[in-house]
Amino acid sequence: MMLSRSSLSSLSIVLVLAACATKAPVPVAERSRSGAAATPAEVAAPPRVARPGHYIVKPGDTLIRIALEHGQNYRDIAAWNGLENPNLIEVGQELRVVRPESGAVSRPVASSSAGVEVRPVAPTAAPAAPADGVRREPKGGKMPYSEQAWAQAQKPDAPLAVAKVEPKPEPRPEAKPEPKSEAKPEPKPEPKPEAKPEPAGNGDRIDWAWPASGKVIAAFNETSSKGVDLAGKPGDPVLAAAGGRVVYAGTGLRGYGKLVIVKHDNSFLSAYAHNQNLLVKEGQAVSKGQKIAELGDTDSDRPKLHFEIRRQGKPVDPSKYLPPR
């Protein structure tokens, strides 16, 4: 019985499909990256902590800003840290920001064990016995002549007998009775006056005054304003709020423009920013009410005086120190 061509074609297609269905699946081998061990995540190093009286330089810091934040003269900080150029400080550098107790600089002492050769002590050889059998060392001491000493000297092996001479007792001076001293009453310690706490806001008895006559256009707050802003016209006088010495006069502090910083004592300093002209120099002594600058708008959006009072480098509210208007 002969099959038609269409039947043969259908049969061949069925056989091909059956053959494909019986093929085993191709094994797939999972390959991992050879030699690429999982590396643990790098642990961030903890931030450095400055020693007491020191500060670690952060990005964007300048020596002038560091001095202002710690209530110091930037030249003093440069001297304490041996900085030849105050403008060259590095991030992560530790700087002393508190006056050292003495001028001595502590340096590590080099170990004394380096380069020292240690040798064992050679044992001392015993002295050889003389050939004639006569010992000449050590030499004996002198003794007064006596029959006993002469007989003892004839026996070299026997120990020499030394006669003990008892010292004669020295006459003691007669003890004289000491005159009796009259008992004096012990003085009573005077009571120490109790230390009274200083009244808050007196500025260590600094006589403060307003540095400009303009009205307050921005008050102090700890987040956005570290002082007060006083309105004014370009060229208006800027006066020293109290007597002291100028520790900085320049433009090295970003955001302050032409700036004057006056140090009044070991605790307080005042800052005068955005000036048009500076009339004092660093190291100059100024008195209360002295004209130290002219009001301006350097590094500011309008003419004004930004005034700060800092205690131990920390900004404080000037309104608590300035007299009422």
Stockholm file with secondary structure:
# STOCKHOLM 1.0

chainA/1-325         MMLSRSSLSSLSIVLVLAACATKAPVPVAERSRSGAAATPAEVAAPPRVARPGHYIVKPGDTLIRIALEHGQNYRDIAAWNGLENPNLIEVGQELRVVRPESGAVSRPVASSSAGVEVRPVAPTAAPAAPADGVRREPKGGKMPYSEQAWAQAQKPDAPLAVAKVEPKPEPRPEAKPEPKSEAKPEPKPEPKPEAKPEPAGNGDRIDWAWPASGKVIAAFNETSSKGVDLAGKPGDPVLAAAGGRVVYAGTGLRGYGKLVIVKHDNSFLSAYAHNQNLLVKEGQAVSKGQKIAELGDTDSDRPKLHFEIRRQGKPVDPSKYLPPR
#=GR chainA/1-325 SS CCCCHHHHHHHHHHHHHHHHHTSCCCCCCCCCCTTCCCCCCCCCCCCCCCCTTEEECCTTCCHHHHHHHTTCCHHHHHHHTTCSSTTCCCTTCEEECSCCSSSCCCCCCCCTTTTCCCCCCCCCCCCCCCTTSCCCCSCCCCCCCCHHHHHHHTCSSSCCCCCCCCCCCCCCCCCCCCCCCCCCCCCCCCCCCCCCCCCTTSTTTCCCCCSCSSCEEECCBTTTBSSEEEECCTTCEEECSSSEEEEEEESCSTTSCEEEEEECSSSEEEEEEEEEEECCCTTCEECTTCEEEEEBCTTSSSSEEEEEEEETTEEECGGGTSCCC
#=GC SS_cons         CCCCHHHHHHHHHHHHHHHHHTSCCCCCCCCCCTTCCCCCCCCCCCCCCCCTTEEECCTTCCHHHHHHHTTCCHHHHHHHTTCSSTTCCCTTCEEECSCCSSSCCCCCCCCTTTTCCCCCCCCCCCCCCCTTSCCCCSCCCCCCCCHHHHHHHTCSSSCCCCCCCCCCCCCCCCCCCCCCCCCCCCCCCCCCCCCCCCCTTSTTTCCCCCSCSSCEEECCBTTTBSSEEEECCTTCEEECSSSEEEEEEESCSTTSCEEEEEECSSSEEEEEEEEEEECCCTTCEECTTCEEEEEBCTTSSSSEEEEEEEETTEEECGGGTSCCC
//
